[in-house]
Amino acid sequence: MANRTLGTRQKLVFRGPDKGPGGVPKSPRNPLVVPALQRKAGPHDKSTGGKRQAEKRAMSRQLQRLAGAVSGESE
């Protein structure tokens, strides 16, 4: 019976020592990819909408703390 887990695009291939998962290929397939992979993206800033929402949440937290402090003092 055929192995149904392997699809038509995925074939079981025996690779040599230079192409296997443990081996390092001799040269990259596309030499232009190497510099692109070596460049790492730096930390990104939040968008203006994200900053505004974070400030709104911080303000609501402060208002809740203030409301809790005021109601705690009156009792």
PDB file of N, CA, C, O and CB in Angstrom:
ATOM      1  N   MET A   1       0.841  -1.175   0.000  1.00  0.00           N
ATOM      2  CA  MET A   1       0.000   0.000   0.000  1.00  0.00           C
ATOM      3  C   MET A   1       0.890   1.244   0.000  1.00  0.00           C
ATOM      4  O   MET A   1       1.938   1.265   0.645  1.00  0.00           O
ATOM      5  CB  MET A   1      -0.959  -0.005   1.219  1.00  0.00           C
ATOM      6  N   ALA A   2       0.478   2.242  -0.702  1.00  0.00           N
ATOM      7  CA  ALA A   2       1.269   3.468  -0.816  1.00  0.00           C
ATOM      8  C   ALA A   2       1.226   4.250   0.489  1.00  0.00           C
ATOM      9  O   ALA A   2       0.249   4.203   1.236  1.00  0.00           O
ATOM     10  CB  ALA A   2       0.757   4.340  -1.977  1.00  0.00           C
ATOM     11  N   ASN A   3       2.300   4.961   0.736  1.00  0.00           N
ATOM     12  CA  ASN A   3       2.355   5.797   1.927  1.00  0.00           C
ATOM     13  C   ASN A   3       1.548   7.060   1.652  1.00  0.00           C
ATOM     14  O   ASN A   3       1.922   7.871   0.805  1.00  0.00           O
ATOM     15  CB  ASN A   3       3.834   6.141   2.318  1.00  0.00           C
ATOM     16  N   ARG A   4       0.458   7.221   2.357  1.00  0.00           N
ATOM     17  CA  ARG A   4      -0.434   8.344   2.069  1.00  0.00           C
ATOM     18  C   ARG A   4       0.037   9.637   2.721  1.00  0.00           C
ATOM     19  O   ARG A   4      -0.448  10.713   2.372  1.00  0.00           O
ATOM     20  CB  ARG A   4      -1.839   8.022   2.532  1.00  0.00           C
ATOM     21  N   THR A   5       0.973   9.552   3.662  1.00  0.00           N
ATOM     22  CA  THR A   5       1.402  10.779   4.328  1.00  0.00           C
ATOM     23  C   THR A   5       2.301  11.618   3.427  1.00  0.00           C
ATOM     24  O   THR A   5       2.322  12.842   3.557  1.00  0.00           O
ATOM     25  CB  THR A   5       2.130  10.449   5.626  1.00  0.00           C
ATOM     26  N   LEU A   6       3.033  11.000   2.529  1.00  0.00           N
ATOM     27  CA  LEU A   6       3.862  11.765   1.610  1.00  0.00           C
ATOM     28  C   LEU A   6       3.031  12.190   0.411  1.00  0.00           C
ATOM     29  O   LEU A   6       2.476  11.359  -0.308  1.00  0.00           O
ATOM     30  CB  LEU A   6       5.088  10.946   1.160  1.00  0.00           C
ATOM     31  N   GLY A   7       2.958  13.492   0.210  1.00  0.00           N
ATOM     32  CA  GLY A   7       2.190  13.998  -0.920  1.00  0.00           C
ATOM     33  C   GLY A   7       2.962  13.850  -2.209  1.00  0.00           C
ATOM     34  O   GLY A   7       4.051  13.276  -2.238  1.00  0.00           O
ATOM     35  N   THR A   8       2.395  14.366  -3.257  1.00  0.00           N
ATOM     36  CA  THR A   8       3.052  14.243  -4.554  1.00  0.00           C
ATOM     37  C   THR A   8       4.242  15.190  -4.656  1.00  0.00           C
ATOM     38  O   THR A   8       5.177  14.933  -5.415  1.00  0.00           O
ATOM     39  CB  THR A   8       2.059  14.520  -5.682  1.00  0.00           C
ATOM     40  N   ARG A   9       4.211  16.291  -3.892  1.00  0.00           N
ATOM     41  CA  ARG A   9       5.307  17.252  -3.973  1.00  0.00           C
ATOM     42  C   ARG A   9       6.432  16.921  -3.009  1.00  0.00           C
ATOM     43  O   ARG A   9       7.551  17.409  -3.166  1.00  0.00           O
ATOM     44  CB  ARG A   9       4.797  18.645  -3.700  1.00  0.00           C
ATOM     45  N   GLN A  10       6.143  16.097  -2.014  1.00  0.00           N
ATOM     46  CA  GLN A  10       7.133  15.799  -0.989  1.00  0.00           C
ATOM     47  C   GLN A  10       7.641  14.382  -1.197  1.00  0.00           C
ATOM     48  O   GLN A  10       6.904  13.418  -0.990  1.00  0.00           O
ATOM     49  CB  GLN A  10       6.538  15.972   0.434  1.00  0.00           C
ATOM     50  N   LYS A  11       8.858  14.256  -1.594  1.00  0.00           N
ATOM     51  CA  LYS A  11       9.435  12.949  -1.863  1.00  0.00           C
ATOM     52  C   LYS A  11      10.551  12.659  -0.872  1.00  0.00           C
ATOM     53  O   LYS A  11      11.237  13.567  -0.404  1.00  0.00           O
ATOM     54  CB  LYS A  11       9.960  12.872  -3.305  1.00  0.00           C
ATOM     55  N   LEU A  12      10.718  11.402  -0.567  1.00  0.00           N
ATOM     56  CA  LEU A  12      11.791  10.983   0.305  1.00  0.00           C
ATOM     57  C   LEU A  12      13.056  10.880  -0.530  1.00  0.00           C
ATOM     58  O   LEU A  12      13.130  10.064  -1.449  1.00  0.00           O
ATOM     59  CB  LEU A  12      11.460   9.637   1.007  1.00  0.00           C
ATOM     60  N   VAL A  13      14.054  11.702  -0.215  1.00  0.00           N
ATOM     61  CA  VAL A  13      15.272  11.775  -1.010  1.00  0.00           C
ATOM     62  C   VAL A  13      16.452  11.533  -0.079  1.00  0.00           C
ATOM     63  O   VAL A  13      16.539  12.121   0.999  1.00  0.00           O
ATOM     64  CB  VAL A  13      15.399  13.154  -1.743  1.00  0.00           C
ATOM     65  N   PHE A  14      17.351  10.667  -0.505  1.00  0.00           N
ATOM     66  CA  PHE A  14      18.578  10.458   0.244  1.00  0.00           C
ATOM     67  C   PHE A  14      19.605  11.447  -0.248  1.00  0.00           C
ATOM     68  O   PHE A  14      19.910  11.509  -1.439  1.00  0.00           O
ATOM     69  CB  PHE A  14      19.092   9.004   0.103  1.00  0.00           C
ATOM     70  N   ARG A  15      20.140  12.227   0.689  1.00  0.00           N
ATOM     71  CA  ARG A  15      21.088  13.262   0.311  1.00  0.00           C
ATOM     72  C   ARG A  15      22.485  12.862   0.719  1.00  0.00           C
ATOM     73  O   ARG A  15      22.679  12.080   1.650  1.00  0.00           O
ATOM     74  CB  ARG A  15      20.713  14.600   0.938  1.00  0.00           C
ATOM     75  N   GLY A  16      23.442  13.402   0.020  1.00  0.00           N
ATOM     76  CA  GLY A  16      24.841  13.145   0.346  1.00  0.00           C
ATOM     77  C   GLY A  16      25.258  13.918   1.581  1.00  0.00           C
ATOM     78  O   GLY A  16      24.475  14.701   2.119  1.00  0.00           O
ATOM     79  N   PRO A  17      26.481  13.706   2.035  1.00  0.00           N
ATOM     80  CA  PRO A  17      26.922  14.385   3.264  1.00  0.00           C
ATOM     81  C   PRO A  17      27.035  15.897   3.120  1.00  0.00           C
ATOM     82  O   PRO A  17      26.958  16.613   4.118  1.00  0.00           O
ATOM     83  CB  PRO A  17      28.252  13.836   3.697  1.00  0.00           C
ATOM     84  N   ASP A  18      27.216  16.398   1.902  1.00  0.00           N
ATOM     85  CA  ASP A  18      27.347  17.843   1.734  1.00  0.00           C
ATOM     86  C   ASP A  18      26.002  18.550   1.619  1.00  0.00           C
ATOM     87  O   ASP A  18      25.956  19.777   1.714  1.00  0.00           O
ATOM     88  CB  ASP A  18      28.177  18.141   0.514  1.00  0.00           C
ATOM     89  N   LYS A  19      24.904  17.819   1.418  1.00  0.00           N
ATOM     90  CA  LYS A  19      23.606  18.454   1.249  1.00  0.00           C
ATOM     91  C   LYS A  19      22.633  18.178   2.381  1.00  0.00           C
ATOM     92  O   LYS A  19      21.561  18.784   2.418  1.00  0.00           O
ATOM     93  CB  LYS A  19      23.003  18.012  -0.026  1.00  0.00           C
ATOM     94  N   GLY A  20      22.961  17.302   3.290  1.00  0.00           N
ATOM     95  CA  GLY A  20      22.038  16.916   4.342  1.00  0.00           C
ATOM     96  C   GLY A  20      21.850  17.994   5.379  1.00  0.00           C
ATOM     97  O   GLY A  20      22.475  19.051   5.297  1.00  0.00           O
ATOM     98  N   PRO A  21      20.990  17.743   6.363  1.00  0.00           N
ATOM     99  CA  PRO A  21      20.746  18.745   7.395  1.00  0.00           C
ATOM    100  C   PRO A  21      21.977  19.023   8.244  1.00  0.00           C
ATOM    101  O   PRO A  21      22.119  20.128   8.766  1.00  0.00           O
ATOM    102  CB  PRO A  21      19.612  18.303   8.280  1.00  0.00           C
ATOM    103  N   GLY A  22      22.861  18.061   8.395  1.00  0.00           N
ATOM    104  CA  GLY A  22      24.061  18.268   9.196  1.00  0.00           C
ATOM    105  C   GLY A  22      25.176  18.931   8.421  1.00  0.00           C
ATOM    106  O   GLY A  22      26.065  19.544   9.013  1.00  0.00           O
ATOM    107  N   GLY A  23      25.144  18.820   7.113  1.00  0.00           N
ATOM    108  CA  GLY A  23      26.223  19.372   6.292  1.00  0.00           C
ATOM    109  C   GLY A  23      25.965  20.810   5.912  1.00  0.00           C
ATOM    110  O   GLY A  23      24.814  21.241   5.830  1.00  0.00           O
ATOM    111  N   VAL A  24      27.029  21.555   5.680  1.00  0.00           N
ATOM    112  CA  VAL A  24      26.913  22.947   5.263  1.00  0.00           C
ATOM    113  C   VAL A  24      27.102  22.995   3.758  1.00  0.00           C
ATOM    114  O   VAL A  24      28.080  22.447   3.249  1.00  0.00           O
ATOM    115  CB  VAL A  24      27.956  23.860   5.997  1.00  0.00           C
ATOM    116  N   PRO A  25      26.188  23.639   3.025  1.00  0.00           N
ATOM    117  CA  PRO A  25      26.369  23.711   1.575  1.00  0.00           C
ATOM    118  C   PRO A  25      27.623  24.506   1.224  1.00  0.00           C
ATOM    119  O   PRO A  25      28.041  25.398   1.962  1.00  0.00           O
ATOM    120  CB  PRO A  25      25.137  24.344   0.909  1.00  0.00           C
ATOM    121  N   LYS A  26      28.209  24.164   0.085  1.00  0.00           N
ATOM    122  CA  LYS A  26      29.467  24.797  -0.323  1.00  0.00           C
ATOM    123  C   LYS A  26      29.257  26.264  -0.695  1.00  0.00           C
ATOM    124  O   LYS A  26      30.079  27.108  -0.338  1.00  0.00           O
ATOM    125  CB  LYS A  26      30.083  24.042  -1.507  1.00  0.00           C
ATOM    126  N   SER A  27      28.195  26.576  -1.392  1.00  0.00           N
ATOM    127  CA  SER A  27      27.916  27.956  -1.761  1.00  0.00           C
ATOM    128  C   SER A  27      26.400  28.159  -1.728  1.00  0.00           C
ATOM    129  O   SER A  27      25.644  27.213  -1.947  1.00  0.00           O
ATOM    130  CB  SER A  27      28.508  28.300  -3.174  1.00  0.00           C
ATOM    131  N   PRO A  28      25.951  29.391  -1.454  1.00  0.00           N
ATOM    132  CA  PRO A  28      24.509  29.629  -1.427  1.00  0.00           C
ATOM    133  C   PRO A  28      23.926  29.553  -2.830  1.00  0.00           C
ATOM    134  O   PRO A  28      24.607  29.807  -3.824  1.00  0.00           O
ATOM    135  CB  PRO A  28      24.199  30.993  -0.798  1.00  0.00           C
ATOM    136  N   ARG A  29      22.661  29.200  -2.882  1.00  0.00           N
ATOM    137  CA  ARG A  29      22.002  29.131  -4.188  1.00  0.00           C
ATOM    138  C   ARG A  29      21.905  30.511  -4.818  1.00  0.00           C
ATOM    139  O   ARG A  29      22.152  30.681  -6.012  1.00  0.00           O
ATOM    140  CB  ARG A  29      20.604  28.515  -4.057  1.00  0.00           C
ATOM    141  N   ASN A  30      21.539  31.502  -3.994  1.00  0.00           N
ATOM    142  CA  ASN A  30      21.440  32.868  -4.491  1.00  0.00           C
ATOM    143  C   ASN A  30      22.396  33.730  -3.672  1.00  0.00           C
ATOM    144  O   ASN A  30      22.113  34.001  -2.505  1.00  0.00           O
ATOM    145  CB  ASN A  30      19.966  33.407  -4.405  1.00  0.00           C
ATOM    146  N   PRO A  31      23.510  34.167  -4.239  1.00  0.00           N
ATOM    147  CA  PRO A  31      24.483  34.938  -3.459  1.00  0.00           C
ATOM    148  C   PRO A  31      23.962  36.294  -2.992  1.00  0.00           C
ATOM    149  O   PRO A  31      24.540  36.878  -2.076  1.00  0.00           O
ATOM    150  CB  PRO A  31      25.723  35.144  -4.271  1.00  0.00           C
ATOM    151  N   LEU A  32      22.897  36.811  -3.587  1.00  0.00           N
ATOM    152  CA  LEU A  32      22.350  38.099  -3.163  1.00  0.00           C
ATOM    153  C   LEU A  32      21.557  37.986  -1.865  1.00  0.00           C
ATOM    154  O   LEU A  32      21.269  39.001  -1.230  1.00  0.00           O
ATOM    155  CB  LEU A  32      21.466  38.676  -4.256  1.00  0.00           C
ATOM    156  N   VAL A  33      21.202  36.777  -1.463  1.00  0.00           N
ATOM    157  CA  VAL A  33      20.416  36.584  -0.257  1.00  0.00           C
ATOM    158  C   VAL A  33      21.282  36.721   0.987  1.00  0.00           C
ATOM    159  O   VAL A  33      20.794  37.160   2.028  1.00  0.00           O
ATOM    160  CB  VAL A  33      19.738  35.221  -0.279  1.00  0.00           C
ATOM    161  N   VAL A  34      22.548  36.357   0.902  1.00  0.00           N
ATOM    162  CA  VAL A  34      23.428  36.338   2.074  1.00  0.00           C
ATOM    163  C   VAL A  34      23.519  37.713   2.738  1.00  0.00           C
ATOM    164  O   VAL A  34      23.321  37.788   3.951  1.00  0.00           O
ATOM    165  CB  VAL A  34      24.825  35.863   1.675  1.00  0.00           C
ATOM    166  N   PRO A  35      23.809  38.813   2.016  1.00  0.00           N
ATOM    167  CA  PRO A  35      23.851  40.103   2.713  1.00  0.00           C
ATOM    168  C   PRO A  35      22.502  40.506   3.296  1.00  0.00           C
ATOM    169  O   PRO A  35      22.444  41.160   4.337  1.00  0.00           O
ATOM    170  CB  PRO A  35      24.329  41.181   1.770  1.00  0.00           C
ATOM    171  N   ALA A  36      21.430  40.120   2.635  1.00  0.00           N
ATOM    172  CA  ALA A  36      20.105  40.469   3.152  1.00  0.00           C
ATOM    173  C   ALA A  36      19.822  39.729   4.449  1.00  0.00           C
ATOM    174  O   ALA A  36      19.196  40.287   5.350  1.00  0.00           O
ATOM    175  CB  ALA A  36      19.019  40.152   2.116  1.00  0.00           C
ATOM    176  N   LEU A  37      20.268  38.491   4.558  1.00  0.00           N
ATOM    177  CA  LEU A  37      20.055  37.733   5.789  1.00  0.00           C
ATOM    178  C   LEU A  37      20.951  38.233   6.911  1.00  0.00           C
ATOM    179  O   LEU A  37      20.587  38.133   8.083  1.00  0.00           O
ATOM    180  CB  LEU A  37      20.305  36.250   5.548  1.00  0.00           C
ATOM    181  N   GLN A  38      22.104  38.765   6.574  1.00  0.00           N
ATOM    182  CA  GLN A  38      23.018  39.242   7.605  1.00  0.00           C
ATOM    183  C   GLN A  38      22.586  40.584   8.181  1.00  0.00           C
ATOM    184  O   GLN A  38      22.966  40.928   9.300  1.00  0.00           O
ATOM    185  CB  GLN A  38      24.417  39.353   7.045  1.00  0.00           C
ATOM    186  N   ARG A  39      21.791  41.350   7.424  1.00  0.00           N
ATOM    187  CA  ARG A  39      21.276  42.606   7.960  1.00  0.00           C
ATOM    188  C   ARG A  39      20.121  42.281   8.887  1.00  0.00           C
ATOM    189  O   ARG A  39      19.151  41.639   8.486  1.00  0.00           O
ATOM    190  CB  ARG A  39      20.828  43.577   6.822  1.00  0.00           C
ATOM    191  N   LYS A  40      20.230  42.722  10.110  1.00  0.00           N
ATOM    192  CA  LYS A  40      19.161  42.483  11.077  1.00  0.00           C
ATOM    193  C   LYS A  40      18.366  43.773  11.235  1.00  0.00           C
ATOM    194  O   LYS A  40      18.918  44.873  11.227  1.00  0.00           O
ATOM    195  CB  LYS A  40      19.732  42.000  12.456  1.00  0.00           C
ATOM    196  N   ALA A  41      17.080  43.610  11.374  1.00  0.00           N
ATOM    197  CA  ALA A  41      16.227  44.777  11.565  1.00  0.00           C
ATOM    198  C   ALA A  41      16.382  45.293  12.984  1.00  0.00           C
ATOM    199  O   ALA A  41      16.442  44.511  13.933  1.00  0.00           O
ATOM    200  CB  ALA A  41      14.751  44.438  11.268  1.00  0.00           C
ATOM    201  N   GLY A  42      16.447  46.598  13.128  1.00  0.00           N
ATOM    202  CA  GLY A  42      16.562  47.210  14.440  1.00  0.00           C
ATOM    203  C   GLY A  42      15.203  47.310  15.112  1.00  0.00           C
ATOM    204  O   GLY A  42      14.192  46.914  14.532  1.00  0.00           O
ATOM    205  N   PRO A  43      15.172  47.831  16.317  1.00  0.00           N
ATOM    206  CA  PRO A  43      13.888  47.976  17.007  1.00  0.00           C
ATOM    207  C   PRO A  43      13.033  49.028  16.298  1.00  0.00           C
ATOM    208  O   PRO A  43      13.516  50.102  15.940  1.00  0.00           O
ATOM    209  CB  PRO A  43      14.103  48.364  18.497  1.00  0.00           C
ATOM    210  N   HIS A  44      11.794  48.707  16.110  1.00  0.00           N
ATOM    211  CA  HIS A  44      10.883  49.616  15.428  1.00  0.00           C
ATOM    212  C   HIS A  44      10.135  50.453  16.447  1.00  0.00           C
ATOM    213  O   HIS A  44       9.853  49.990  17.552  1.00  0.00           O
ATOM    214  CB  HIS A  44       9.897  48.840  14.538  1.00  0.00           C
ATOM    215  N   ASP A  45       9.813  51.688  16.080  1.00  0.00           N
ATOM    216  CA  ASP A  45       9.020  52.552  16.942  1.00  0.00           C
ATOM    217  C   ASP A  45       7.552  52.191  16.807  1.00  0.00           C
ATOM    218  O   ASP A  45       7.121  51.644  15.792  1.00  0.00           O
ATOM    219  CB  ASP A  45       9.250  54.040  16.599  1.00  0.00           C
ATOM    220  N   LYS A  46       6.794  52.504  17.843  1.00  0.00           N
ATOM    221  CA  LYS A  46       5.356  52.284  17.762  1.00  0.00           C
ATOM    222  C   LYS A  46       4.748  53.313  16.822  1.00  0.00           C
ATOM    223  O   LYS A  46       5.272  54.416  16.662  1.00  0.00           O
ATOM    224  CB  LYS A  46       4.698  52.362  19.165  1.00  0.00           C
ATOM    225  N   SER A  47       3.640  52.939  16.209  1.00  0.00           N
ATOM    226  CA  SER A  47       2.953  53.878  15.336  1.00  0.00           C
ATOM    227  C   SER A  47       2.273  54.938  16.198  1.00  0.00           C
ATOM    228  O   SER A  47       2.166  54.793  17.416  1.00  0.00           O
ATOM    229  CB  SER A  47       1.919  53.147  14.428  1.00  0.00           C
ATOM    230  N   THR A  48       1.818  55.998  15.549  1.00  0.00           N
ATOM    231  CA  THR A  48       1.169  57.072  16.307  1.00  0.00           C
ATOM    232  C   THR A  48      -0.107  56.571  16.971  1.00  0.00           C
ATOM    233  O   THR A  48      -0.431  56.970  18.089  1.00  0.00           O
ATOM    234  CB  THR A  48       0.853  58.264  15.391  1.00  0.00           C
ATOM    235  N   GLY A  49      -0.825  55.696  16.280  1.00  0.00           N
ATOM    236  CA  GLY A  49      -2.047  55.141  16.877  1.00  0.00           C
ATOM    237  C   GLY A  49      -1.728  54.270  18.080  1.00  0.00           C
ATOM    238  O   GLY A  49      -2.447  54.300  19.079  1.00  0.00           O
ATOM    239  N   GLY A  50      -0.649  53.492  17.989  1.00  0.00           N
ATOM    240  CA  GLY A  50      -0.253  52.646  19.111  1.00  0.00           C
ATOM    241  C   GLY A  50       0.178  53.472  20.308  1.00  0.00           C
ATOM    242  O   GLY A  50      -0.148  53.142  21.448  1.00  0.00           O
ATOM    243  N   LYS A  51       0.915  54.553  20.046  1.00  0.00           N
ATOM    244  CA  LYS A  51       1.322  55.439  21.143  1.00  0.00           C
ATOM    245  C   LYS A  51       0.107  56.075  21.809  1.00  0.00           C
ATOM    246  O   LYS A  51       0.018  56.160  23.034  1.00  0.00           O
ATOM    247  CB  LYS A  51       2.273  56.532  20.628  1.00  0.00           C
ATOM    248  N   ARG A  52      -0.817  56.514  20.978  1.00  0.00           N
ATOM    249  CA  ARG A  52      -2.022  57.162  21.513  1.00  0.00           C
ATOM    250  C   ARG A  52      -2.831  56.188  22.372  1.00  0.00           C
ATOM    251  O   ARG A  52      -3.321  56.561  23.438  1.00  0.00           O
ATOM    252  CB  ARG A  52      -2.898  57.706  20.363  1.00  0.00           C
ATOM    253  N   GLN A  53      -2.970  54.953  21.917  1.00  0.00           N
ATOM    254  CA  GLN A  53      -3.719  53.962  22.689  1.00  0.00           C
ATOM    255  C   GLN A  53      -3.014  53.623  23.991  1.00  0.00           C
ATOM    256  O   GLN A  53      -3.668  53.445  25.019  1.00  0.00           O
ATOM    257  CB  GLN A  53      -3.926  52.699  21.869  1.00  0.00           C
ATOM    258  N   ALA A  54      -1.679  53.529  23.962  1.00  0.00           N
ATOM    259  CA  ALA A  54      -0.930  53.238  25.186  1.00  0.00           C
ATOM    260  C   ALA A  54      -1.082  54.377  26.188  1.00  0.00           C
ATOM    261  O   ALA A  54      -1.237  54.129  27.384  1.00  0.00           O
ATOM    262  CB  ALA A  54       0.560  53.003  24.868  1.00  0.00           C
ATOM    263  N   GLU A  55      -1.040  55.631  25.714  1.00  0.00           N
ATOM    264  CA  GLU A  55      -1.227  56.771  26.604  1.00  0.00           C
ATOM    265  C   GLU A  55      -2.641  56.794  27.174  1.00  0.00           C
ATOM    266  O   GLU A  55      -2.844  57.151  28.335  1.00  0.00           O
ATOM    267  CB  GLU A  55      -0.935  58.077  25.866  1.00  0.00           C
ATOM    268  N   LYS A  56      -3.624  56.409  26.346  1.00  0.00           N
ATOM    269  CA  LYS A  56      -5.010  56.380  26.819  1.00  0.00           C
ATOM    270  C   LYS A  56      -5.190  55.333  27.914  1.00  0.00           C
ATOM    271  O   LYS A  56      -5.886  55.576  28.900  1.00  0.00           O
ATOM    272  CB  LYS A  56      -5.970  56.095  25.654  1.00  0.00           C
ATOM    273  N   ARG A  57      -4.556  54.152  27.741  1.00  0.00           N
ATOM    274  CA  ARG A  57      -4.632  53.115  28.778  1.00  0.00           C
ATOM    275  C   ARG A  57      -3.940  53.556  30.047  1.00  0.00           C
ATOM    276  O   ARG A  57      -4.440  53.311  31.145  1.00  0.00           O
ATOM    277  CB  ARG A  57      -4.015  51.813  28.281  1.00  0.00           C
ATOM    278  N   ALA A  58      -2.786  54.209  29.910  1.00  0.00           N
ATOM    279  CA  ALA A  58      -2.063  54.692  31.087  1.00  0.00           C
ATOM    280  C   ALA A  58      -2.879  55.746  31.824  1.00  0.00           C
ATOM    281  O   ALA A  58      -2.903  55.757  33.055  1.00  0.00           O
ATOM    282  CB  ALA A  58      -0.697  55.267  30.683  1.00  0.00           C
ATOM    283  N   MET A  59      -3.539  56.621  31.096  1.00  0.00           N
ATOM    284  CA  MET A  59      -4.357  57.651  31.724  1.00  0.00           C
ATOM    285  C   MET A  59      -5.545  57.037  32.452  1.00  0.00           C
ATOM    286  O   MET A  59      -5.885  57.462  33.556  1.00  0.00           O
ATOM    287  CB  MET A  59      -4.841  58.655  30.681  1.00  0.00           C
ATOM    288  N   SER A  60      -6.180  56.035  31.838  1.00  0.00           N
ATOM    289  CA  SER A  60      -7.322  55.402  32.505  1.00  0.00           C
ATOM    290  C   SER A  60      -6.869  54.659  33.768  1.00  0.00           C
ATOM    291  O   SER A  60      -7.601  54.621  34.756  1.00  0.00           O
ATOM    292  CB  SER A  60      -8.041  54.428  31.540  1.00  0.00           C
ATOM    293  N   ARG A  61      -5.659  54.065  33.742  1.00  0.00           N
ATOM    294  CA  ARG A  61      -5.128  53.420  34.946  1.00  0.00           C
ATOM    295  C   ARG A  61      -4.909  54.442  36.059  1.00  0.00           C
ATOM    296  O   ARG A  61      -5.243  54.196  37.218  1.00  0.00           O
ATOM    297  CB  ARG A  61      -3.809  52.692  34.629  1.00  0.00           C
ATOM    298  N   GLN A  62      -4.342  55.594  35.692  1.00  0.00           N
ATOM    299  CA  GLN A  62      -4.110  56.636  36.686  1.00  0.00           C
ATOM    300  C   GLN A  62      -5.425  57.155  37.258  1.00  0.00           C
ATOM    301  O   GLN A  62      -5.523  57.414  38.457  1.00  0.00           O
ATOM    302  CB  GLN A  62      -3.313  57.787  36.072  1.00  0.00           C
ATOM    303  N   LEU A  63      -6.433  57.308  36.407  1.00  0.00           N
ATOM    304  CA  LEU A  63      -7.732  57.786  36.884  1.00  0.00           C
ATOM    305  C   LEU A  63      -8.374  56.768  37.828  1.00  0.00           C
ATOM    306  O   LEU A  63      -8.993  57.148  38.822  1.00  0.00           O
ATOM    307  CB  LEU A  63      -8.670  58.072  35.696  1.00  0.00           C
ATOM    308  N   GLN A  64      -8.229  55.479  37.521  1.00  0.00           N
ATOM    309  CA  GLN A  64      -8.783  54.461  38.409  1.00  0.00           C
ATOM    310  C   GLN A  64      -8.066  54.471  39.752  1.00  0.00           C
ATOM    311  O   GLN A  64      -8.706  54.329  40.795  1.00  0.00           O
ATOM    312  CB  GLN A  64      -8.683  53.074  37.766  1.00  0.00           C
ATOM    313  N   ARG A  65      -6.736  54.637  39.740  1.00  0.00           N
ATOM    314  CA  ARG A  65      -5.983  54.708  40.993  1.00  0.00           C
ATOM    315  C   ARG A  65      -6.406  55.930  41.796  1.00  0.00           C
ATOM    316  O   ARG A  65      -6.572  55.858  43.014  1.00  0.00           O
ATOM    317  CB  ARG A  65      -4.467  54.749  40.715  1.00  0.00           C
ATOM    318  N   LEU A  66      -6.578  57.051  41.104  1.00  0.00           N
ATOM    319  CA  LEU A  66      -6.976  58.277  41.778  1.00  0.00           C
ATOM    320  C   LEU A  66      -8.378  58.131  42.359  1.00  0.00           C
ATOM    321  O   LEU A  66      -8.627  58.563  43.484  1.00  0.00           O
ATOM    322  CB  LEU A  66      -6.917  59.468  40.810  1.00  0.00           C
ATOM    323  N   ALA A  67      -9.291  57.529  41.608  1.00  0.00           N
ATOM    324  CA  ALA A  67     -10.657  57.329  42.092  1.00  0.00           C
ATOM    325  C   ALA A  67     -10.656  56.378  43.282  1.00  0.00           C
ATOM    326  O   ALA A  67     -11.423  56.577  44.224  1.00  0.00           O
ATOM    327  CB  ALA A  67     -11.565  56.782  40.967  1.00  0.00           C
ATOM    328  N   GLY A  68      -9.819  55.355  43.260  1.00  0.00           N
ATOM    329  CA  GLY A  68      -9.716  54.434  44.387  1.00  0.00           C
ATOM    330  C   GLY A  68      -9.120  55.109  45.601  1.00  0.00           C
ATOM    331  O   GLY A  68      -9.537  54.826  46.724  1.00  0.00           O
ATOM    332  N   ALA A  69      -8.156  55.993  45.409  1.00  0.00           N
ATOM    333  CA  ALA A  69      -7.530  56.699  46.533  1.00  0.00           C
ATOM    334  C   ALA A  69      -8.509  57.695  47.148  1.00  0.00           C
ATOM    335  O   ALA A  69      -8.554  57.852  48.369  1.00  0.00           O
ATOM    336  CB  ALA A  69      -6.246  57.426  46.073  1.00  0.00           C
ATOM    337  N   VAL A  70      -9.291  58.367  46.306  1.00  0.00           N
ATOM    338  CA  VAL A  70     -10.248  59.364  46.811  1.00  0.00           C
ATOM    339  C   VAL A  70     -11.359  58.652  47.579  1.00  0.00           C
ATOM    340  O   VAL A  70     -11.742  59.110  48.655  1.00  0.00           O
ATOM    341  CB  VAL A  70     -10.848  60.214  45.641  1.00  0.00           C
ATOM    342  N   SER A  71     -11.882  57.552  47.060  1.00  0.00           N
ATOM    343  CA  SER A  71     -12.964  56.850  47.750  1.00  0.00           C
ATOM    344  C   SER A  71     -12.449  56.168  49.018  1.00  0.00           C
ATOM    345  O   SER A  71     -13.212  55.998  49.968  1.00  0.00           O
ATOM    346  CB  SER A  71     -13.613  55.814  46.816  1.00  0.00           C
ATOM    347  N   GLY A  72     -11.190  55.777  49.055  1.00  0.00           N
ATOM    348  CA  GLY A  72     -10.597  55.179  50.256  1.00  0.00           C
ATOM    349  C   GLY A  72     -10.404  56.188  51.353  1.00  0.00           C
ATOM    350  O   GLY A  72     -10.505  55.841  52.530  1.00  0.00           O
ATOM    351  N   GLU A  73     -10.124  57.445  51.002  1.00  0.00           N
ATOM    352  CA  GLU A  73      -9.909  58.490  52.007  1.00  0.00           C
ATOM    353  C   GLU A  73     -11.218  58.914  52.657  1.00  0.00           C
ATOM    354  O   GLU A  73     -11.229  59.242  53.844  1.00  0.00           O
ATOM    355  CB  GLU A  73      -9.226  59.702  51.377  1.00  0.00           C
ATOM    356  N   SER A  74     -12.309  58.916  51.925  1.00  0.00           N
ATOM    357  CA  SER A  74     -13.580  59.417  52.461  1.00  0.00           C
ATOM    358  C   SER A  74     -14.210  58.436  53.443  1.00  0.00           C
ATOM    359  O   SER A  74     -15.041  58.840  54.257  1.00  0.00           O
ATOM    360  CB  SER A  74     -14.555  59.702  51.323  1.00  0.00           C
ATOM    361  N   GLU A  75     -13.838  57.160  53.390  1.00  0.00           N
ATOM    362  CA  GLU A  75     -14.436  56.176  54.312  1.00  0.00           C
ATOM    363  C   GLU A  75     -13.858  56.212  55.665  1.00  0.00           C
ATOM    364  O   GLU A  75     -14.268  55.440  56.532  1.00  0.00           O
ATOM    365  CB  GLU A  75     -14.293  54.816  53.785  1.00  0.00           C
TER     366      GLU A  75
END
